[in-house]
Every structure is written in C-alpha cells, then in structure tokens.
Amino acid sequence: MTSPTISAASQPELSKIEQAKVEPCGLELAPRLEELGRQGWESLDEATLTIRLKWLGIFFRPVTPGRFMVRLRLPNGVISADQLELLAEVIDRCGDQGSADITTRQNLQLRGLLLEDMAPLLQALEVGGLTSRQSGHDNPRNITGNPLAGIDPEEIVDTRPLVEAIQVRLLGPAGPRNLPRKFNVAVGGAPDSFLLHNDLAFLPAEHNGQLGFTVLVGGFFSAQRNELAIPLGLWLRPEQLADFTLALLCHFECHGNRQQRNKSRLMYLIDQLGIDAYRAELVEAFAESVLPHDGSHLVNRAPRSGLGVQAQKQKGLHWVGLHVPMGRLDAASMLELAALARTYGSGELRLTEAQNALIVDVPGDRIEALLAEPLLQRFRPAPSTLQAEAVSCTGSAYCSFALIPTKGVAQQVLEELEQRIELPEAVRMHWTGCPNACGQPYMGQIGLMGAKARKDGQMVEAAKIFLGGSMGAEPKLAELHHKGVPLSDLPDVLEQLFVEHFGARRRESAAS
C-alpha cells in the first residue's frame, strides 16, 4: 500500500492552501534545514515558512517573529528522563524566550527556538529516540493512549505497543504525506479512556469472548462544527490496528475534500458517502478479514486525573501524578522532573491529556522523600479542586488566532476563586483562545473560549462560557451558556456558576 500523489493538474479546484502543499512536500526540506538557517527566516517564501516547515514539526509564530515552536511526537505520552533532559537543555539555550508546553495530546511543544537551531535539533532528537516529523498541519497528529499503560491496575489492554505500531506505519514509506486536513488517532486501554473527540478512536471491546477493539470515526472540534466520533460498525483484533489505520488514512488522503478547507475533516467525508458506503470502501481498501460490530465497548466513565500517589499493578510500586499549572514548563523544572524520575522511579515519565506529568515506578519507601522535594510545592500532587482539572491552549502569547492570553488569565482567575470558594470535588475546566477550540472547551464541565464583549462602551477581551460537557458513560458536548463575559467580570460570574451548578461554598472571609 503506497500513499497517493496529489497533483495540481488532477485537482484543478484545489484551495489556495492545497496548491501550496503540492510541491515540494515539507518532508523534503529536512536536508536543507542547515542552508535555510543560514539564509534566515525572512528569506523564506510564505508557503515554506507557514506551511511546509510544519511537516518537520517546525512552526513559525507571527506573534514572536524569528522565534519558532517545535512540536514533538510522544506516542502514548511516554518520555524518559534522558529525553526530557535533552529537551530542557534545548530551551535553556533560548534564555527568557524558551519554554515548553504539555499539550492535550500527551505531547510537548518547545518554544523560543531560532531557525538556525533546527538542523542540529532534529539530529539530536533522532539520536535521543525522538521525532517531530509530521506533527503539524495536514498530518496525523500525536497518537494518544492510556497514560497509565502498563502500570494501571484497571487496565484492559496495554496501549503502548499498539500506539507505537500505528506511529511506525504512519511515518513509514507507505504513510500519508499530504492529507486534506489534520487527523487525530487514539487507542483506549482502560474503562476511563474517553476518546470520542478523535477522528479515529479504537476502544476496547469484546467479540465472542475475545478482546479486541471497536472502531469509532469522525470526532472533531472546529470553528464551524463539533462532533463526537460515531461507531463505524467494525471490530478489529489488536494486531490489525496499525494496518487498518494506514488504510483509513490513505483512503482519506485520496477522497477527502480539498476544495473547501472548512469541510475537509473526516466527518464531512462520512456525511458525503454515508456511513454504510464509507465502511464498505474501508473494508475493501483494508483487504483483511474484519468483523461487524454494534459499537459497544468497555469504556464507561470519565477519565481519572491520575494525580497524587497511586498504587501501580506492580506490587510495591507507585506512580505520583503531578499537577503542572496550565501545562507550562521551563528548562529548570524539566531538569528537576528528569532528576526526580531518575532518583525516585525508573527514569520514565508519562504526560497526560490534562497537561500533567506522572513519575512512575516509585517504591513505597521512597514516596515520603519524593513528596518532600521542593518542585512538588509548585507541581502539586494534590492541587485544589479548582486547579486539578484545568486545561488551557497556548493563548495569545504565542498564537495569532487567540483572542485572549488563556494560560495567564486562567491561572489568575483560578487563584482568585480559590480565595472565594470551596468546591466539594474537582470540576473539569477547559480554556481556549479562539473558536478553533484547541483547548477543547466542549469537553469541559465548564468551557471558556476567547471572545470580545462590550463594557462601558468599549470592546474588551472576554470569554464565552459553555456548560455541561460530559466524558462519562453518556458523553455530551458542552453548550453555550454566556456569549461573552469581560475578563474583568469573569471571577464574579464563575463564582456564581460554581455555587449554582457545582455545590461550591463561599468562604467566610470572601463573603464578609
């Protein structure tokens, strides 16, 4: 199976972006990175600067001209202390411009790099067992799985080898090089593996007493439309996942919409063909025996936070889940995390979709010493119920689409609310800077989206508020509650929402 070639001649109505993607493929820039670095970013044509470099995981950021972001691929969110240390040294060389973010796909983004850094960085990543290949634009993004894979007492299946096998196939010679749009793939391995926001999700399911996976397709969030994935009606054996994913993506590469970019995600192709015809075409393309399935699966509750000290399935070992506020890291904290993972655990860490970090394989007699480490005063194992499940996109500090500085605003608002109210249990909050919804506001019990609103006769930064998202047994997308609250009024409005909807109690000091 080979990836198809998309040519301008065969697609006369290609959108402007599709025309820019035709030739050369961004992957062909890799041998030229050193030369491009010498020439300087200002010399690059717009398509190379803003589109093609993303095939190598290199992102031009207009709000920080001259400083680039690199997005890695970390299958299943697994990273070693040695690898984290390597990345810390990379951003440390960027000085005050350097930072890293844990993403909502169990991944890391490095910020503040120069174009001349890229050739040696990509070489160092390869030596260190890492890659940033095809991590942006119209490519299959980082493949996610259970962050507790292999250590989870509640695990149904270890997702690590499955996720790794999918990545190997997609980045191999037969993998897609020019999808119509970005594509998210995920593999569930535990009862709390909510994955319906992905274009392709494999959830553990039984068929005639055998454990395998049911297939769900079409989940995505965008400025125009938001959908949860729907059952495809197929059941696969674990060893079939990688080849099936490749077959599905090659089909999408051939048949996805390249004329209307706002209708190019997978769900639009499913709508066009109908689910039955779409399934039939995939079965033919896959050319292996697959079984029909009703879409039932073993995922039945919302994701665990993974925070705090938790017993692994390996006797005597524990993971310690650390809350990383808004997922933001600096070089010093990355070096400390790496050192703690080596000193107290096996030298491995896990990253979660909630933008937190887990130190794994900690013996019981080392827990007390780990909890006493200074870094854990900042990355708390037991954060407040307001902070524990707060997720945020990059915001306007680095993204030109964002309408508000999400991470900074979210942290300030939550810290103020901590002084005002007490919550009986954590409430999942998702912050995003714009309607593109990278912060997944529709998945939150409370979702906040950057906007503009009028206050005292002036247009000011604001946030739309969404309520009611559920990732449990009966999933539901959050719905619009308020179309625009000025950021200065947000603490007051959220305080009232927490009291009315989530059982919050006002602190006496705040009430007085």
C-alpha positions as CSV (number, residue, x, y, z in Angstrom):
1,M,0.0,0.0,0.0
2,T,1.5,3.3,-1.0
3,S,0.5,6.9,-0.3
4,P,-1.2,8.5,-3.3
5,T,0.3,11.5,-5.1
6,I,-1.9,14.6,-5.2
7,S,-1.2,16.9,-8.2
8,A,-2.5,20.3,-9.1
9,A,-3.3,19.0,-12.6
10,S,-5.6,16.3,-11.3
11,Q,-7.2,18.7,-8.8
12,P,-8.0,21.9,-10.8
13,E,-10.1,23.3,-8.0
14,L,-7.6,22.9,-5.1
15,S,-7.9,25.5,-2.4
16,K,-5.1,28.0,-2.0
17,I,-3.5,26.0,0.8
18,E,-3.8,22.8,-1.1
19,Q,-2.0,24.4,-4.0
20,A,0.8,25.5,-1.7
21,K,1.1,21.9,-0.4
22,V,1.5,20.2,-3.8
23,E,5.3,20.7,-4.4
24,P,7.6,20.3,-2.7
25,C,6.4,18.2,0.2
26,G,7.6,19.7,3.5
27,L,9.5,16.5,4.4
28,E,11.8,17.3,1.5
29,L,13.0,20.4,3.5
30,A,14.9,18.2,6.0
31,P,18.2,18.0,4.1
32,R,18.0,21.8,3.5
33,L,17.5,22.9,7.1
34,E,21.1,24.0,7.7
35,E,21.1,26.0,4.5
36,L,17.7,27.6,5.4
37,G,19.0,28.5,8.8
38,R,22.0,30.3,7.3
39,Q,19.7,32.2,4.9
40,G,17.5,33.4,7.7
41,W,13.7,33.0,8.2
42,E,13.0,36.4,6.5
43,S,14.2,34.9,3.2
44,L,11.7,32.1,3.1
45,D,8.6,32.2,0.9
46,E,5.3,32.3,2.7
47,A,4.3,28.7,1.9
48,T,7.6,27.3,3.2
49,L,7.6,29.5,6.3
50,T,4.0,28.9,7.3
51,I,3.0,25.6,5.8
52,R,5.8,23.3,4.6
53,L,8.1,23.5,7.7
54,K,5.2,22.1,9.8
55,W,5.8,18.7,8.1
56,L,9.0,18.7,10.1
57,G,7.2,19.9,13.2
58,I,8.6,23.4,12.9
59,F,6.1,26.3,13.5
60,F,6.6,29.9,12.6
61,R,4.8,32.0,15.2
62,P,3.8,35.5,13.9
63,V,3.4,36.9,17.4
64,T,7.1,36.0,18.2
65,P,8.8,36.7,14.8
66,G,12.1,34.9,14.4
67,R,11.3,32.5,17.3
68,F,9.9,29.1,16.3
69,M,8.0,26.4,18.0
70,V,8.8,22.7,17.6
71,R,6.1,20.1,18.3
72,L,7.3,16.6,19.2
73,R,5.7,13.2,18.8
74,L,5.5,11.3,22.0
75,P,3.4,8.2,21.4
76,N,1.2,7.4,24.4
77,G,2.8,10.3,26.3
78,V,5.8,8.3,27.3
79,I,9.2,10.1,27.8
80,S,12.4,9.2,29.5
81,A,14.4,11.4,31.9
82,D,17.2,11.4,29.4
83,Q,14.9,12.7,26.7
84,L,13.3,15.3,28.9
85,E,16.8,16.5,30.0
86,L,17.8,16.8,26.3
87,L,14.7,19.0,25.6
88,A,15.4,21.1,28.7
89,E,18.9,21.9,27.5
90,V,17.4,22.9,24.1
91,I,15.1,25.5,25.6
92,D,17.6,26.6,28.2
93,R,19.8,27.9,25.4
94,C,16.8,30.1,24.3
95,G,17.1,32.1,27.5
96,D,14.0,34.0,28.6
97,Q,12.3,33.1,25.2
98,G,12.5,29.4,26.0
99,S,9.6,27.3,27.4
100,A,7.7,24.1,26.8
101,D,4.0,23.2,27.0
102,I,2.4,19.8,27.7
103,T,-0.4,19.5,25.1
104,T,-3.8,18.0,25.2
105,R,-2.4,15.1,23.1
106,Q,0.1,13.9,25.7
107,N,2.8,15.8,23.8
108,L,5.4,18.5,24.2
109,Q,5.9,21.8,22.3
110,L,9.2,23.7,22.6
111,R,9.2,27.4,22.2
112,G,11.7,30.2,21.6
113,L,14.0,28.4,19.0
114,L,15.7,30.0,16.1
115,L,15.6,28.7,12.6
116,E,19.4,28.0,12.7
117,D,18.7,25.8,15.7
118,M,16.6,23.4,13.7
119,A,19.1,21.2,11.8
120,P,21.2,20.3,14.9
121,L,18.0,20.0,17.0
122,L,16.4,17.4,14.6
123,Q,19.6,15.5,14.6
124,A,19.8,15.5,18.4
125,L,16.2,14.4,18.6
126,E,16.8,11.4,16.3
127,V,19.9,10.4,18.4
128,G,17.7,10.6,21.5
129,G,14.9,8.5,20.1
130,L,12.6,11.4,19.5
131,T,11.0,12.9,16.4
132,S,8.9,15.9,15.4
133,R,8.1,14.6,12.0
134,Q,4.6,15.3,10.6
135,S,3.4,16.8,13.9
136,G,1.6,19.8,12.4
137,H,-0.7,21.0,9.7
138,D,-2.4,18.3,7.5
139,N,-0.8,15.3,9.0
140,P,-1.7,12.5,11.5
141,R,-1.0,14.1,14.9
142,N,0.5,12.5,18.0
143,I,-1.2,9.2,18.7
144,T,-2.6,9.0,22.2
145,G,-3.3,6.2,24.6
146,N,-3.8,5.4,28.3
147,P,-1.2,7.5,30.2
148,L,-1.1,4.7,32.7
149,A,-0.5,2.0,30.2
150,G,1.5,-0.9,31.6
151,I,1.1,0.2,35.2
152,D,-2.7,0.7,35.6
153,P,-4.4,-1.8,38.0
154,E,-7.6,-1.1,36.0
155,E,-6.0,-1.6,32.6
156,I,-7.9,-3.6,30.0
157,V,-5.1,-3.6,27.5
158,D,-1.6,-2.0,27.4
159,T,-1.9,0.6,24.6
160,R,1.9,1.4,24.3
161,P,2.8,-1.3,21.7
162,L,-0.4,-0.6,19.7
163,V,0.2,3.2,19.6
164,E,3.9,2.7,18.7
165,A,2.9,0.3,15.9
166,I,0.5,2.8,14.5
167,Q,3.1,5.5,14.5
168,V,5.7,3.3,12.8
169,R,3.2,2.5,10.0
170,L,2.0,6.1,9.5
171,L,5.6,7.6,9.4
172,G,6.9,4.8,7.3
173,P,7.4,4.8,3.5
174,A,3.7,3.9,2.8
175,G,2.4,6.6,5.2
176,P,0.4,9.6,4.2
177,R,2.3,12.7,3.1
178,N,-0.5,15.1,2.2
179,L,-3.8,14.7,4.0
180,P,-6.7,17.0,3.3
181,R,-6.7,18.1,6.9
182,K,-5.1,17.2,10.3
183,F,-6.1,13.8,11.7
184,N,-6.2,12.6,15.3
185,V,-5.9,8.9,16.3
186,A,-6.2,7.4,19.7
187,V,-6.3,3.9,21.4
188,G,-8.2,3.3,24.5
189,G,-7.0,0.9,27.1
190,A,-8.9,1.5,30.4
191,P,-12.5,2.0,31.5
192,D,-11.9,5.7,31.5
193,S,-10.4,6.1,28.0
194,F,-12.7,8.8,26.6
195,L,-11.6,9.3,23.0
196,L,-14.6,10.5,21.1
197,H,-13.0,13.8,20.2
198,N,-10.7,12.0,17.8
199,D,-11.1,11.4,14.0
200,L,-10.3,7.7,14.6
201,A,-10.7,6.0,18.0
202,F,-10.2,2.4,19.0
203,L,-12.0,1.4,22.2
204,P,-11.5,-2.0,23.9
205,A,-14.5,-4.3,23.1
206,E,-15.2,-8.0,23.3
207,H,-16.5,-10.1,20.4
208,N,-17.4,-13.7,21.1
209,G,-15.3,-13.7,24.3
210,Q,-12.3,-12.3,22.5
211,L,-10.8,-8.9,23.5
212,G,-10.2,-6.5,20.6
213,F,-11.3,-3.0,19.6
214,T,-14.4,-1.4,18.2
215,V,-13.8,1.4,15.7
216,L,-15.3,4.9,16.1
217,V,-14.8,7.7,13.5
218,G,-15.4,11.3,12.8
219,G,-14.8,13.2,16.1
220,F,-13.5,16.7,15.9
221,F,-13.9,20.3,17.1
222,S,-13.6,23.4,14.9
223,A,-14.9,26.9,14.5
224,Q,-17.7,25.6,12.2
225,R,-18.8,22.3,13.7
226,N,-18.2,20.0,16.7
227,E,-18.9,16.3,16.6
228,L,-18.2,13.2,18.8
229,A,-17.0,10.1,16.9
230,I,-19.6,7.6,15.8
231,P,-19.4,3.8,15.6
232,L,-18.1,2.5,12.3
233,G,-19.6,-0.9,12.9
234,L,-16.3,-2.9,12.8
235,W,-14.4,-4.9,15.3
236,L,-10.6,-5.5,15.0
237,R,-8.0,-7.7,16.6
238,P,-5.2,-5.7,18.3
239,E,-2.6,-6.7,15.7
240,Q,-4.9,-5.2,12.9
241,L,-5.0,-1.6,14.3
242,A,-1.8,-0.3,12.7
243,D,-2.6,-1.5,9.1
244,F,-6.3,-0.5,9.4
245,T,-5.2,3.0,10.5
246,L,-2.9,3.2,7.5
247,A,-5.7,2.0,5.1
248,L,-8.2,4.5,6.5
249,L,-5.8,7.4,6.2
250,C,-4.8,6.5,2.7
251,H,-8.5,6.4,1.8
252,F,-8.9,9.9,3.4
253,E,-5.9,11.2,1.5
254,C,-7.5,10.1,-1.8
255,H,-11.1,11.1,-1.1
256,G,-11.1,13.9,1.4
257,N,-12.3,17.4,0.4
258,R,-9.5,19.6,-0.9
259,Q,-11.7,22.3,-2.4
260,Q,-13.4,23.6,0.8
261,R,-11.0,23.6,3.7
262,N,-13.8,24.2,6.3
263,K,-15.3,20.9,5.1
264,S,-12.2,18.8,4.9
265,R,-12.3,16.9,8.2
266,L,-13.1,13.2,8.1
267,M,-16.7,13.6,9.3
268,Y,-17.6,15.5,6.2
269,L,-16.4,12.6,4.0
270,I,-18.5,10.3,6.1
271,D,-21.5,12.6,5.6
272,Q,-20.9,12.6,1.8
273,L,-20.6,8.9,1.4
274,G,-22.9,7.7,4.2
275,I,-21.6,5.5,7.0
276,D,-22.5,2.2,5.3
277,A,-20.8,3.1,2.0
278,Y,-17.8,4.6,3.8
279,R,-17.5,1.4,5.9
280,A,-17.7,-0.8,2.7
281,E,-15.0,1.2,1.0
282,L,-12.7,0.9,4.0
283,V,-13.2,-2.8,4.3
284,E,-12.3,-3.2,0.6
285,A,-9.2,-1.0,1.0
286,F,-8.1,-2.8,4.1
287,A,-8.3,-6.2,2.3
288,E,-8.2,-8.2,5.6
289,S,-10.9,-10.1,7.4
290,V,-12.9,-7.8,9.8
291,L,-16.0,-8.5,11.8
292,P,-19.2,-6.4,12.1
293,H,-19.8,-4.9,15.5
294,D,-22.5,-2.9,17.3
295,G,-20.1,-0.3,18.6
296,S,-20.4,-1.3,22.3
297,H,-17.2,-1.1,24.3
298,L,-15.7,-1.3,27.8
299,V,-15.2,2.5,28.4
300,N,-17.8,3.6,30.8
301,R,-16.7,6.6,32.9
302,A,-14.8,9.9,32.7
303,P,-11.0,10.0,32.8
304,R,-9.2,9.8,36.1
305,S,-7.0,12.7,36.9
306,G,-4.1,10.4,37.7
307,L,-2.9,12.9,40.3
308,G,-1.4,12.1,43.7
309,V,0.2,8.9,44.9
310,Q,-1.4,5.8,43.3
311,A,-0.6,2.1,43.5
312,Q,0.6,0.5,40.3
313,K,-0.3,-3.0,39.3
314,Q,3.3,-3.9,40.1
315,K,3.4,-4.8,43.7
316,G,5.2,-2.2,45.9
317,L,5.4,0.4,43.1
318,H,3.5,3.6,42.7
319,W,3.1,6.5,40.3
320,V,3.0,10.0,41.6
321,G,0.8,12.3,39.4
322,L,1.9,16.0,39.5
323,H,-0.3,18.9,38.5
324,V,1.6,21.2,36.1
325,P,-0.3,24.5,36.1
326,M,-1.7,25.1,32.6
327,G,0.9,22.6,31.3
328,R,3.6,25.2,31.2
329,L,7.2,24.1,31.8
330,D,10.6,25.9,31.9
331,A,14.0,24.4,31.5
332,A,14.7,24.3,35.2
333,S,11.5,22.5,36.0
334,M,12.1,20.0,33.2
335,L,15.6,19.2,34.6
336,E,14.2,18.8,38.0
337,L,11.4,16.4,36.8
338,A,14.1,14.4,35.0
339,A,16.2,14.2,38.1
340,L,13.3,13.2,40.3
341,A,12.2,10.4,37.8
342,R,15.8,9.0,37.9
343,T,16.2,9.4,41.7
344,Y,12.9,8.0,42.9
345,G,11.5,6.0,39.9
346,S,12.6,4.1,36.9
347,G,13.6,7.2,34.9
348,E,10.3,7.3,33.0
349,L,7.6,9.9,32.9
350,R,4.1,10.0,31.4
351,L,2.3,13.0,30.1
352,T,-1.5,13.2,30.2
353,E,-4.2,14.9,28.1
354,A,-4.9,17.0,31.1
355,Q,-1.4,18.5,30.7
356,N,0.0,16.9,33.8
357,A,3.1,14.7,34.4
358,L,3.4,11.4,36.2
359,I,6.6,9.9,37.7
360,V,6.3,6.1,37.6
361,D,7.7,3.1,39.3
362,V,8.3,4.7,42.7
363,P,8.9,2.2,45.5
364,G,6.8,2.7,48.6
365,D,9.8,3.6,50.8
366,R,10.8,6.5,48.5
367,I,7.4,8.2,48.4
368,E,7.8,10.3,51.5
369,A,11.2,11.7,50.3
370,L,9.8,12.4,46.8
371,L,6.8,14.3,48.3
372,A,9.3,16.5,50.3
373,E,11.1,17.7,47.1
374,P,10.8,21.4,46.5
375,L,9.5,21.0,43.0
376,L,6.4,19.4,44.4
377,Q,5.4,22.6,46.1
378,R,4.9,24.0,42.6
379,F,3.8,20.9,40.8
380,R,1.5,19.6,43.5
381,P,0.3,16.0,43.8
382,A,-2.9,17.3,45.5
383,P,-3.8,20.6,43.9
384,S,-7.0,22.4,44.8
385,T,-10.3,21.2,43.3
386,L,-10.3,24.4,41.1
387,Q,-6.8,23.8,39.7
388,A,-6.8,20.0,39.4
389,E,-8.6,19.6,36.1
390,A,-7.9,22.9,34.4
391,V,-6.7,22.7,30.8
392,S,-5.6,25.5,28.5
393,C,-4.5,26.1,25.0
394,T,-1.5,28.3,24.2
395,G,-3.4,31.6,24.1
396,S,-2.4,34.9,22.5
397,A,1.1,34.9,24.0
398,Y,2.1,32.6,21.2
399,C,-0.9,32.1,18.9
400,S,-2.1,34.7,16.5
401,F,-5.6,33.2,16.4
402,A,-6.2,33.5,20.1
403,L,-8.3,36.5,21.3
404,I,-7.1,36.3,25.0
405,P,-4.0,35.2,26.9
406,T,-5.6,32.0,28.1
407,K,-2.9,30.4,30.4
408,G,-2.2,33.6,32.3
409,V,-5.8,34.6,32.6
410,A,-6.9,31.1,33.6
411,Q,-4.3,30.9,36.4
412,Q,-5.2,34.4,37.7
413,V,-8.9,33.7,37.7
414,L,-8.5,30.3,39.4
415,E,-6.2,31.7,42.1
416,E,-8.7,34.4,42.9
417,L,-11.6,31.9,43.0
418,E,-9.5,29.8,45.4
419,Q,-9.7,32.7,47.9
420,R,-13.5,32.9,47.4
421,I,-15.0,29.4,47.3
422,E,-14.6,25.8,48.3
423,L,-15.6,23.0,45.9
424,P,-16.6,19.6,47.1
425,E,-14.9,17.9,44.1
426,A,-12.8,18.9,41.1
427,V,-14.6,20.5,38.1
428,R,-13.1,20.0,34.7
429,M,-12.4,23.4,33.1
430,H,-11.2,23.8,29.5
431,W,-9.9,27.2,28.3
432,T,-9.3,28.0,24.7
433,G,-8.3,31.3,23.0
434,C,-10.5,31.2,19.9
435,P,-13.3,29.2,18.1
436,N,-10.7,26.7,16.7
437,A,-11.1,25.1,20.1
438,C,-7.6,23.7,20.6
439,G,-8.3,23.8,24.3
440,Q,-11.4,21.6,23.8
441,P,-13.9,23.8,25.6
442,Y,-16.8,21.5,24.6
443,M,-15.4,18.7,26.7
444,G,-15.3,20.7,29.9
445,Q,-18.0,20.8,32.6
446,I,-17.1,24.4,32.2
447,G,-15.6,25.6,28.9
448,L,-14.2,29.1,28.2
449,M,-13.5,30.5,24.8
450,G,-11.7,33.8,24.0
451,A,-14.1,36.4,22.6
452,K,-14.8,40.1,22.6
453,A,-17.5,41.9,24.5
454,R,-18.6,45.5,25.2
455,K,-18.1,47.0,28.6
456,D,-18.5,50.7,29.5
457,G,-18.9,51.5,25.8
458,Q,-15.6,49.8,24.9
459,M,-14.8,46.4,23.2
460,V,-12.7,44.4,25.7
461,E,-11.2,40.9,26.0
462,A,-13.9,38.4,27.1
463,A,-14.8,34.7,27.3
464,K,-17.8,32.8,26.1
465,I,-18.9,30.2,28.7
466,F,-20.0,26.7,27.9
467,L,-21.6,24.3,30.4
468,G,-22.4,20.7,30.7
469,G,-19.7,18.7,28.9
470,S,-19.5,15.1,29.9
471,M,-16.9,12.4,29.2
472,G,-18.7,9.7,31.1
473,A,-20.9,6.8,30.0
474,E,-23.3,9.2,28.3
475,P,-21.0,11.7,26.6
476,K,-22.2,15.2,25.8
477,L,-20.7,18.3,24.4
478,A,-20.9,21.5,26.5
479,E,-23.5,24.1,25.3
480,L,-23.2,27.8,25.2
481,H,-24.3,29.5,28.5
482,H,-23.0,33.0,28.0
483,K,-21.9,34.6,24.7
484,G,-19.3,36.9,26.2
485,V,-18.2,37.8,29.8
486,P,-15.5,40.6,30.1
487,L,-12.4,39.1,31.6
488,S,-12.6,41.6,34.5
489,D,-16.0,40.2,35.4
490,L,-15.1,36.5,35.0
491,P,-14.3,35.8,38.6
492,D,-17.7,37.1,39.8
493,V,-19.6,35.2,37.1
494,L,-17.7,31.9,37.6
495,E,-18.1,32.2,41.4
496,Q,-21.9,32.3,40.9
497,L,-21.8,29.4,38.5
498,F,-19.8,27.2,40.8
499,V,-22.3,27.9,43.6
500,E,-25.4,27.3,41.5
501,H,-24.2,24.3,39.5
502,F,-21.3,22.6,41.3
503,G,-22.1,22.9,45.0
504,A,-19.4,25.4,45.8
505,R,-19.5,27.1,49.2
506,R,-18.4,30.7,49.7
507,R,-15.6,31.2,52.1
508,E,-16.5,33.3,55.1
509,S,-13.6,35.7,54.6
510,A,-14.7,36.2,51.0
511,A,-18.4,36.6,52.0
512,S,-17.5,39.3,54.5
